[in-house]
Amino acid sequence: MTAQLGRLLRPGKRLRWIWSIGLGLPIVLGLVLVLLIAISLVTGGYEPPNLLVAGPVNGFPTDTPRHYEDERFWMVHLKSDEFVALYDRDPLSKCTIAWRPEYELIGKTGWFRDSCRGSSYDLAGRCFEGPCERGLDRLRVTIEGSSVYVNLNEIAAGAAPEAGDQPENPAR
């Protein structure tokens, strides 16, 4: 009985290639996968660029924030002709900061708002309401020729609020 079972399980010459592919192919694919994983661990992974070309200088209307979702910052062209790149997370709550053009505070509309704790920031990223202890973090902005560049690796902590600061809001 055992001999008959062995003959049934042993493939014939015609079916031997099916048996070989059935076992050989997964082994070869497994070895290739292990080799690819080893190569990815040995070589450096993806590193994002240090500098981002945000756009042309004349491509940013004054007092109109533009969000760069993938890089996680807001670019603002202020009335003073200064460009600021504000990190889009609240320093205290770490929640995403949204631009709320309709939100009114101290008689002015247009504020960045933290939906988690209710902190409000002007276009320059300075804190004017809520439990915020300092302004929004800033990324370094440079202008070369007619292009605006943002250094994604240089982040400076926002300044603490000062008495007498006047908010920078859109002129409406």
C-alpha positions in Angstrom: 0.0 0.0 0.0 2.8 2.4 0.9 4.6 1.6 -2.4 1.5 2.4 -4.4 1.0 5.7 -2.5 4.6 6.6 -3.2 4.2 6.0 -6.9 1.0 8.2 -7.0 2.8 11.1 -5.3 6.0 10.8 -7.4 5.6 12.7 -10.6 6.2 11.1 -13.9 8.7 12.4 -16.4 6.0 14.3 -18.2 4.9 16.1 -15.0 8.3 16.7 -13.5 8.6 20.2 -14.9 5.3 21.2 -13.2 6.6 19.9 -9.9 9.9 21.8 -10.4 8.1 25.1 -11.2 5.7 24.6 -8.3 8.5 24.4 -5.8 11.4 26.1 -7.6 9.6 29.3 -8.6 8.5 30.4 -5.1 12.1 29.6 -3.8 13.7 31.8 -6.5 11.2 34.6 -6.0 11.8 34.4 -2.2 15.6 34.7 -2.8 15.1 37.7 -5.1 12.9 39.4 -2.5 15.5 38.8 0.2 18.2 40.3 -2.1 16.1 43.4 -2.8 15.4 43.9 0.9 19.1 43.6 1.7 20.0 46.1 -1.1 17.4 48.6 0.3 18.8 48.3 3.8 22.4 48.8 2.7 21.8 51.8 0.4 20.4 55.1 1.7 16.7 55.6 1.6 14.9 58.5 0.0 15.8 61.9 1.4 13.6 64.8 0.6 15.2 67.9 -0.9 16.6 70.6 1.5 15.4 73.4 -0.7 11.9 73.7 -2.2 11.3 76.2 -5.1 8.0 77.6 -3.8 7.4 79.6 -7.0 8.1 83.0 -8.6 8.1 86.1 -6.5 5.3 87.6 -8.5 3.2 84.4 -8.1 2.3 85.2 -4.5 -0.5 87.8 -4.0 0.0 89.9 -0.9 -1.8 88.6 2.3 -3.0 85.4 0.6 -1.6 82.3 2.3 -0.8 79.3 0.1 -0.6 75.9 1.7 2.0 73.3 0.7 0.3 70.2 2.1 3.1 67.7 1.3 5.8 69.9 2.9 3.5 71.0 5.7 3.9 74.8 5.6 2.0 78.0 4.7 3.7 80.6 2.5 2.6 84.2 3.0 3.7 87.3 1.1 3.3 90.1 3.7 2.5 93.7 3.0 6.1 94.6 3.9 7.2 92.6 0.9 8.6 89.9 3.2 7.9 86.3 2.6 7.3 83.9 5.5 6.9 80.2 5.5 5.0 79.1 8.6 5.0 75.5 9.8 1.4 74.3 9.7 1.3 72.7 13.1 0.4 74.5 16.4 3.6 74.5 18.6 1.5 73.5 21.7 -1.2 71.1 20.5 0.6 69.8 17.3 -2.8 70.1 15.5 -2.9 71.3 11.9 -3.3 75.1 11.5 -6.0 76.1 9.0 -6.4 79.5 7.3 -9.8 81.0 8.2 -10.4 84.1 6.0 -13.8 84.6 7.5 -12.8 84.4 11.2 -13.0 87.7 13.0 -10.9 88.7 16.0 -10.2 92.1 17.6 -12.1 93.7 14.7 -10.0 92.1 11.9 -10.8 89.1 9.7 -8.4 86.5 8.4 -6.6 84.3 10.9 -4.7 81.0 11.2 -6.7 78.9 13.7 -5.8 75.8 15.7 -9.0 73.8 15.7 -7.9 71.7 18.7 -7.3 74.5 21.3 -8.5 77.6 19.6 -5.3 79.5 19.3 -5.3 82.3 16.6 -2.3 83.6 14.6 -2.0 86.5 12.2 -0.4 86.3 8.8 3.1 86.7 10.3 2.4 83.7 12.6 2.2 85.7 15.8 -0.1 84.5 18.5 -3.1 86.8 19.4 -5.6 84.5 21.1 -5.8 81.2 22.9 -3.4 79.1 25.0 -0.5 79.6 22.6 2.8 80.5 24.3 4.6 81.5 21.2 4.1 82.1 17.5 4.1 79.5 14.7 7.5 78.0 13.8 9.1 79.4 10.7 11.1 77.8 7.9 13.9 79.8 6.3 12.9 81.6 3.1 15.4 83.0 0.6 14.8 84.9 -2.7 17.2 84.2 -5.5 16.6 86.0 -8.8 12.8 85.9 -9.3 12.2 82.7 -7.3 11.2 82.0 -3.7 13.0 79.1 -2.0 12.1 77.5 1.3 14.7 75.5 3.3 12.7 72.6 4.7 15.4 71.6 7.2 15.8 75.0 8.9 13.0 75.6 11.3 13.1 78.4 13.9 10.8 78.6 16.9 8.1 81.3 16.8 8.5 84.3 18.9 6.6 84.9 22.2 3.8 87.4 22.0 4.6 90.9 22.9 2.3 93.6 24.4 1.4 96.1 21.8 1.8 93.9 18.8 -0.6 94.8 16.0 -1.9 91.9 13.9 -1.0 91.6 10.3 -4.3 90.7 8.5 -5.5 90.9 5.0 -6.8 94.4 4.0 -10.5 93.9 3.4 
